[in-house]
Structure formats: C-alpha cells, structure tokens
Amino acid sequence: MALPYGRIGFDRNQKEQIVIVEVRSRSGYALVYGFPSESITPRKIQKVRDTATVYLLQTGKQTATVRFDVITVLFQGNAEPQLEHLEAAF
C-alpha cells in the first residue's frame, strides 16, 4: 500500500493483529554494503512506523495490535534467493 510517507506491506492472514512487513534485499554484488537486514536503520524504522500510523488512522484501526516484521532477500547469481523472515523485528 502506498501512503504519503512510503509504501508498506501487510500480512493479511493474521486475525489477531496487523502485521506490517518491511522487505529488504541485496544482490551478491551489493554485499559490500552489508546484508539486507543491516540496511534497516533507526531512520528507516521510524519511517515505517510513521507510515503505519497514517494507515491505522486512515482505516480507523488505531487501537489494533501491530507487529513489525522484516523479510530479507539475498540474490546471489543464478542460485535460489535466500529468504529470512524476522518476526517482531522492531
């Protein structure tokens, strides 16, 4: 979903809470900058939280329980991408 502060993803299968998912990826060549999870800075976390707040206010769900997950994807050549799901990452 695109919102004024950014774009966020949701896990709609959760019945008890809203799960907001940040997806970070890197290719093998970009590993000099660190793994995908290392690109999640305090500034990025705040941006995701601000975007989530706008969504919750716009949809009237500001009292919902929210969990922030991260999915990282590592692309290396022709190999299958490596995925990691970090629940309640921040």
N, C-alpha and C positions, 0 to 999 in steps of 0.2 A: 504494500500500500504506500503510495506517495503522499507525503504530507509536507507542509511548509518547511520543516526542519530537516527532512530527509525521508528515506524510504526504509520501512521495516517489514519484516516477515512475521507470520503468525503460525503457530501450531494449532489448528482448529480442532484437533482430536481430544484436546484436554477439556474435560467437562467442569472441573472444579476451579480452574484458574485460566487466566490468559497467559500464554507463553509467547514472548516476543523473541525472535531469533535473529541474531546478527551472523551473517555468513562472511567469512574472510578466506581469501585464497592466495596462493603463491604458486608460481611455476618454479621448476628446478633452478632456473637462471636467477630468479629473484631471491633465492635463499641467502644471498649475501646480506640482505636486509633483515633476515631473521625468519622464523617460522610464522605461519599465518596468525597464530594466537598472540604472537608478540606485537602485532600491529594494533592491538586493542589498547589504546592509551586512555588515561583518565579523561582527556578531552572527548574522545570517541564515546566512551561510556556515558558521559554527560549528554552528548548529542542524542544518543539512543534513548536515554531516559526522558529528555525533553520532547522528543518525537512521540514517545509512548504516552506522555502526559497529554499532549494535544489530541492524540487518538482517543484516549479514555474520556476526555472532556467532550469531544465531538460526538461520541457514541453514547454518552450518559453512563459509562461504566467505571467512573472514577472510584467506586468503592470495591471494585473487583480485586481479587488477589492476582498479582502479576509475578511471573518468573521470567528472568532474562537468561536465555541460553545462547551459546555460540556454537556454530558449526564451522570447522575449518576444513579446507580442501587443499591438498598438496598435489600439484600436477608435476610429474617427472617423466619427460619424454613420452614414449608410447605405452608406458605402464598404466595400469588402472589407477585412477586418482585415489589418494588416501584420504579418508574422511575421519573426522573426530568430532563427537558430539559432547560438548561440555554443558551439563545441566546446571542451572543456577550459577552461571559463571560470574555474575555481578549483580 
